[in-house]
Amino acid sequence: MLRAGVIGVGVMGRHHARVYSELPGVELAAVADEDRGLAQAVARAYGARAYGGCEEMLEQEELHVASVAVPTRYHEPVALEAIARGVHLLVEKPLAATLEEGRRIVEAAQERGLKLAVGHIERFNPAVLELKRCLEAGQLGKIYQIHARRLGPFPPRIKDVGVVIDLATHDLDVVRYLVGEPVERVYAEMGWTEHREYEDIVSALLKFSSGTIGLLETNWLTPTKIRDLAVTGERGMFVLNYLTQELVFYAKDFPDTRWTADTRSSGMRVIAGKKVTIPVVKREPLKVEIESFLAAVREDRTPLVSGEDGLEVLSLALRLIRAGTHQAIVLS
């Protein structure tokens, strides 16, 4: 039986607490939040003990695992305190506020031999996992382009980062995961239209080592939530809806009379083929994520989204912000 704690029980942290309380083989032992009243309410709801801060909780409780869901600027001190006490961690994304802070968290976990997972939750969306399986099976052939859209209204809970760190990091992680190659070049245009302190709209381009192009559209300005992804390749296009967990394949069709070496080399017309709905077993991504983290702890294996993955995504996000000043950033 693993004993779990949650540090920070705001919008996301309280869901971590709920999931730990629902899973077999794990006990939600304690929750902590600087708002002690909030911590007590969540603790009562899920049968745990409440603390006003992480140090108090870590001194009083013997925990095996914990989720860190405090504001990003507190990730480093909270994570280092938990690591020092031998606790395996799932840190909500982004891993840290800066690369230097993120590296210190990763190095501390490595030195103690602890598992460090980063909460890029979309990686655990069942439709994304099924899409990855289809791509690895070669159903699309060579990937030409991935186009991700993550649009919606401004979330009032966000107070310390812009849309790149808050939203685009989801798609940076998923696109890296699906392509499975290094990013060689990034370019971005962004704007501060209704929110003057942080950017609220960004359009970004990624170029992967094989030539695959990533296109990201992200904003806090759209009055309805849109979360989708299209992957275009040799044999057609996959379209994924994150919200409904639906995955569809649109096949390319080539007339037999035109499918010759000569027509391929001279450029042949793409004709619409059949539409195939790919079966996806729908599940709550957060529950899949926490199950995967706990399995990594129990089985002594690297988490699916490791600390190193979190660092790479944070590095790309910060480069996108730099590129938003109209300077293309060459990574290699």
Long-range contacts (C-beta under 8 A, 24 or more apart in sequence): 1-25, 1-26, 1-27, 2-26, 2-27, 2-64, 2-65, 2-294, 2-297, 2-298, 3-27, 3-29, 3-61, 3-62, 3-63, 3-64, 3-65, 4-28, 4-29, 4-63, 4-64, 4-65, 4-66, 4-67, 5-29, 5-30, 5-31, 5-32, 5-57, 5-58, 5-61, 5-63, 5-65, 5-66, 5-67, 5-87, 6-30, 6-31, 6-32, 6-42, 6-66, 6-67, 6-69, 7-31, 7-32, 7-33, 7-54, 7-57, 7-66, 7-67, 7-68, 7-69, 7-70, 7-78, 7-82, 8-32, 8-33, 8-68, 8-69, 8-70, 8-71, 8-74, 8-78, 8-92, 9-33, 9-38, 9-39, 9-42, 9-69, 10-38, 10-69, 10-157, 11-157, 12-69, 12-92, 12-119, 13-42, 13-67, 13-69, 13-70, 13-92, 14-42, 15-286, 16-67, 16-69, 16-90, 16-286, 16-290, 17-42, 17-45, 17-46, 17-48, 18-45, 18-46, 19-284, 19-286, 19-287, 19-290, 20-46, 20-67, 20-290, 21-46, 21-47, 21-48, 22-287, 23-287, 23-290, 23-291, 23-294, 25-294, 26-65, 26-294, 29-61, 29-63, 30-57, 30-60, 30-61, 30-63, 31-57, 32-56, 32-57, 54-78, 54-81, 54-82, 55-81, 58-82, 58-85, 58-87, 63-87, 64-88, 64-297, 65-89, 65-90, 65-293, 65-294, 65-297, 66-90, 67-91, 67-92, 67-119, 67-290, 68-92, 69-119, 71-159, 71-160, 72-96, 72-97, 72-160, 72-161, 72-165, 73-97, 73-160, 75-101, 75-105, 76-101, 76-102, 76-104, 76-105, 79-105, 79-108, 80-104, 80-105, 80-108, 83-108, 83-109, 83-112, 83-114, 84-108, 84-112, 86-112, 86-114, 87-114, 88-114, 88-115, 88-116, 88-293, 88-297, 89-114, 89-115, 89-116, 89-117, 90-117, 90-118, 90-119, 90-289, 90-290, 90-293, 90-303, 91-116, 91-117, 91-118, 91-119, 91-310, 92-118, 92-119, 93-118, 93-119, 93-120, 93-121, 93-169, 93-170, 93-173, 93-310, 93-313, 94-118, 94-161, 94-165, 94-169, 94-310, 94-313, 94-314, 94-317, 95-307, 95-310, 95-311, 95-313, 95-314, 96-314, 99-311, 99-314, 99-315, 99-318, 102-307, 102-310, 102-311, 102-314, 103-311, 105-307, 106-307, 106-308, 106-310, 106-311, 109-307, 110-307, 115-293, 115-296, 115-297, 115-302, 115-303, 116-303, 116-306, 116-307, 117-289, 117-292, 117-293, 117-296, 117-303, 117-304, 117-305, 117-306, 117-307, 118-303, 118-305, 118-306, 118-307, 118-309, 118-310, 118-313, 119-289, 119-305, 120-169, 120-170, 120-173, 120-174, 120-305, 120-309, 120-310, 120-313, 121-170, 121-285, 121-286, 121-289, 122-170, 122-171, 122-173, 122-174, 122-242, 122-285, 123-173, 123-174, 123-177, 123-289, 123-304, 123-305, 124-285, 124-286, 124-288, 124-289, 124-292, 124-304, 125-242, 125-245, 125-285, 126-245, 126-280, 126-281, 126-282, 126-283, 126-285, 126-288, 127-240, 127-241, 127-242, 127-245, 127-246, 127-247, 127-280, 128-174, 128-177, 128-178, 128-229, 128-240, 128-242, 129-288, 130-247, 130-278, 130-279, 130-280, 131-178, 131-229, 131-231, 131-238, 131-240, 131-247, 131-278, 132-177, 132-178, 134-238, 134-247, 134-249, 134-278, 135-178, 135-231, 135-238, 139-235, 139-249, 140-231, 140-233, 140-234, 140-235, 140-236, 140-238, 141-233, 141-234, 141-235, 142-210, 142-233, 142-234, 143-178, 143-179, 143-210, 143-212, 143-231, 143-232, 143-233, 144-212, 144-213, 144-232, 144-233, 144-234, 145-212, 145-213, 145-214, 145-215, 145-230, 145-231, 145-232, 146-175, 146-178, 146-179, 146-212, 146-213, 146-214, 146-215, 146-229, 146-230, 146-231, 146-232, 147-214, 147-215, 147-217, 147-229, 147-230, 147-231, 147-232, 148-174, 148-175, 148-214, 148-215, 148-216, 148-217, 148-228, 148-229, 149-217, 149-218, 149-226, 149-227, 149-228, 149-229, 150-216, 150-217, 150-218, 150-226, 150-227, 151-217, 151-218, 151-219, 151-221, 151-222, 151-224, 151-225, 151-226, 151-227, 152-219, 152-220, 152-222, 152-224, 152-225, 152-226, 152-227, 153-220, 153-221, 153-222, 153-223, 153-224, 153-225, 154-194, 154-195, 154-200, 154-220, 154-221, 155-220, 161-198, 162-195, 162-198, 162-199, 162-200, 162-321, 163-190, 163-198, 163-199, 163-200, 163-201, 163-202, 163-218, 163-219, 163-220, 164-188, 164-190, 164-199, 164-202, 164-218, 164-317, 164-320, 164-321, 164-324, 165-317, 167-218, 167-220, 168-202, 168-204, 168-216, 168-218, 168-317, 168-320, 169-313, 169-314, 169-317, 171-216, 171-218, 171-229, 172-206, 172-216, 172-313, 172-316, 172-317, 172-320, 173-305, 173-309, 173-313, 174-229, 175-206, 175-214, 175-216, 176-309, 176-312, 176-313, 176-316, 178-231, 179-208, 179-210, 179-212, 179-214, 181-208, 181-209, 181-210, 181-212, 182-208, 182-209, 182-331, 182-332, 183-207, 183-208, 183-209, 183-214, 183-316, 183-331, 184-208, 184-209, 184-330, 184-331, 184-332, 185-328, 185-329, 185-330, 185-331, 186-316, 186-319, 186-320, 186-323, 186-328, 186-329, 186-331, 187-323, 187-328, 187-329, 188-320, 188-321, 188-323, 188-324, 189-324, 189-326, 190-320, 190-321, 190-324, 193-221, 194-220, 194-221, 195-220, 199-321, 199-324, 202-320, 202-324, 204-320, 204-323, 206-316, 209-332, 236-273, 238-278, 245-280, 245-282, 246-277, 246-280, 247-277, 247-278, 247-280, 248-275, 248-276, 248-277, 248-278, 249-275, 249-276, 249-277, 249-278, 250-275, 250-276, 251-275, 251-276
